Amino acid sequence: MRILRLALSGLFLSVSLFLGTLAQVAPATPSHFGQSDGLRQFQASQRYRIGALCNDGTESGATGSGACSHHGGVNCWLYSDGTCTNP
């Protein structure tokens, strides 16, 4: 029993040290290794669907088929640039 306890405590210590080291090395926010500034600007300027405004006035985070299915259908699609276009 004592050997098992020692083995488990050693394993726990090893994992703790590994995770602590990983936390110090890994960046807190995602980075864009290997991407040029032009590519990042192109991606940032892309307009993409973020949800829908339903016919009964509710907002939905759904971006595809079935969005607002229990709210009278889609009144307009919400996009990342703040626009809302009719389906």
VOBA-1610 file (N, C-alpha, C; in pm, whole numbers, padded with zeros to 5 digits, always signed):
BEGIN
Met+00082-00118+00000Met+00000+00000+00000Met+00087+00125+00000Arg+00197+00120+00078Arg+00285+00235+00086Arg+00354+00260-00048Ile+00391+00154-00117Ile+00455+00167-00248Ile+00359+00231-00347Leu+00233+00192-00342Leu+00132+00250-00431Leu+00115+00398-00402Arg+00112+00434-00274Arg+00099+00574-00235Arg+00219+00655-00284Leu+00338+00602-00270Leu+00459+00671-00316Leu+00459+00686-00468Ala+00417+00582-00538Ala+00412+00588-00684Ala+00311+00692-00730Leu+00195+00695-00668Leu+00093+00792-00706Leu+00137+00935-00674Ser+00201+00955-00560Ser+00246+01090-00526Ser+00357+01134-00622Gly+00444+01042-00662Gly+00547+01076-00760Gly+00487+01110-00895Leu+00386+01035-00935Leu+00317+01063-01061Leu+00249+01199-01056Phe+00182+01227-00944Phe+00115+01356-00928Phe+00215+01470-00935Leu+00329+01455-00869Leu+00432+01558-00871Leu+00484+01579-01013Ser+00508+01472-01086Ser+00558+01483-01224Ser+00458+01555-01313Val+00332+01519-01301Val+00228+01585-01382Val+00216+01731-01344Ser+00220+01762-01217Ser+00211+01901-01171Ser+00326+01985-01226Leu+00447+01930-01221Leu+00562+02003-01274Leu+00551+02022-01424Phe+00504+01920-01496Phe+00488+01929-01641Phe+00385+02035-01676Leu+00270+02034-01608Leu+00166+02132-01638Leu+00209+02273-01601Gly+00284+02288-01494Gly+00336+02419-01456Gly+00432+02472-01560Thr+00518+02386-01611Thr+00611+02426-01717Thr+00536+02460-01845Leu+00436+02380-01878Leu+00357+02403-01998Leu+00285+02536-01989Ala+00233+02570-01872Ala+00161+02696-01855Ala+00254+02814-01875Gln+00381+02800-01836Gln+00477+02909-01853Gln+00519+02924-01998Val+00523+02816-02073Val+00570+02819-02210Val+00459+02853-02308Ala+00338+02800-02285Ala+00229+02818-02379Ala+00175+02961-02370Pro+00147+03023-02485Pro+00092+03157-02483Pro-00051+03156-02431Ala-00092+03265-02366Ala-00226+03273-02309Ala-00331+03293-02418Thr-00292+03355-02527Thr-00386+03379-02636Thr-00333+03311-02761Pro-00422+03272-02851Pro-00375+03208-02974Pro-00292+03306-03057Ser-00190+03255-03119Ser-00108+03340-03205Ser-00116+03288-03347His-00064+03366-03437His-00072+03333-03579His+00068+03312-03634Phe+00131+03202-03593Phe+00265+03173-03639Phe+00266+03152-03789Gly+00358+03215-03857Gly+00376+03193-03999Gly+00279+03268-04088Gln+00189+03345-04032Gln+00096+03420-04115Gln+00147+03562-04134Ser+00137+03610-04254Ser+00180+03746-04281Ser+00072+03842-04234Asp+00109+03969-04218Asp+00011+04070-04177Asp-00100+04082-04280Gly-00066+04068-04407Gly-00166+04078-04513Gly-00272+03969-04501Leu-00229+03848-04469Leu-00324+03738-04453Leu-00414+03762-04333Arg-00356+03810-04222Arg-00438+03838-04104Arg-00539+03948-04133Gln-00499+04053-04206Gln-00593+04160-04240Gln-00702+04108-04332Phe-00667+04021-04425Phe-00766+03963-04515Phe-00868+03882-04436Gln-00820+03800-04341Gln-00910+03719-04262Gln-00998+03805-04172Ala-00943+03911-04116Ala-01020+03998-04029Ala-01127+04073-04106Ser-01104+04099-04234Ser-01200+04176-04312Ser-01310+04088-04370Gln-01300+03957-04354Gln-01403+03868-04407Gln-01530+03881-04325Arg-01640+03893-04394Arg-01771+03903-04331Arg-01825+03761-04313Tyr-01871+03728-04194Tyr-01923+03595-04170Tyr-02049+03604-04085Arg-02134+03504-04100Arg-02263+03499-04032Arg-02242+03463-03885Ile-02306+03542-03797Ile-02292+03516-03653Ile-02424+03477-03587Gly-02533+03484-03660Gly-02661+03448-03601Gly-02776+03495-03687Ala-02893+03501-03625Ala-03014+03539-03698Ala-03106+03620-03608Leu-03184+03707-03669Leu-03292+03778-03602Leu-03420+03711-03649Cys-03495+03656-03554Cys-03614+03579-03589Cys-03734+03672-03613Asn-03835+03619-03679Asn-03955+03697-03711Asn-04034+03741-03589Asp-04017+03671-03475Asp-04087+03714-03353Asp-04003+03808-03269Gly-03885+03850-03320Gly-03801+03947-03251Gly-03689+03888-03168Thr-03685+03758-03150Thr-03576+03697-03073Thr-03451+03685-03159Glu-03336+03682-03091Glu-03210+03661-03161Glu-03166+03518-03140Ser-03103+03461-03241Ser-03053+03325-03234Ser-02907+03323-03272Gly-02831+03236-03207Gly-02690+03217-03242Gly-02672+03117-03354Ala-02783+03054-03398Ala-02775+02956-03506Ala-02742+03027-03637Thr-02661+02962-03719Thr-02617+03026-03844Thr-02656+02948-03969Gly-02737+02848-03954Gly-02770+02767-04071Gly-02915+02722-04070Ser-02938+02616-04142Ser-03071+02561-04155Ser-03130+02527-04018Gly-03252+02567-03996Gly-03318+02541-03869Gly-03314+02657-03773Ala-03239+02761-03807Ala-03236+02879-03721Ala-03376+02940-03715Cys-03420+02976-03598Cys-03551+03040-03576Cys-03668+02950-03614Ser-03647+02819-03614Ser-03754+02728-03658Ser-03876+02733-03568His-03861+02768-03443His-03976+02777-03352His-04010+02922-03322His-03961+03013-03403His-03986+03157-03380His-04036+03226-03506Gly-04098+03151-03595Gly-04158+03211-03714Gly-04063+03227-03831Gly-03944+03170-03822Gly-03847+03179-03931Gly-03750+03295-03914Val-03658+03305-04008Val-03552+03406-04003Val-03601+03536-04068Asn-03592+03645-03994Asn-03623+03777-04050Asn-03502+03829-04126Cys-03383+03817-04064Cys-03259+03854-04133Cys-03141+03784-04066Trp-03035+03764-04143Trp-02912+03702-04094Trp-02821+03811-04040Leu-02765+03790-03920Leu-02671+03883-03859Leu-02529+03847-03901Tyr-02451+03949-03938Tyr-02313+03927-03983Tyr-02213+03997-03891Ser-02089+03954-03899Ser-01981+04003-03813Ser-01956+04152-03828Asp-01993+04209-03940Asp-01970+04351-03962Asp-02087+04437-03911Gly-02185+04373-03843Gly-02297+04446-03787Gly-02417+04458-03878Thr-02409+04408-04000Thr-02521+04417-04092Thr-02618+04303-04069Cys-02738+04321-04119Cys-02843+04221-04110Cys-02909+04215-04247Thr-02897+04101-04316Thr-02951+04091-04451Thr-03065+03990-04457Asn-03161+04016-04542Asn-03276+03927-04558Asn-03232+03796-04618Pro-03299+03687-04575Pro-03262+03555-04629Pro-03302+03538-04774
//
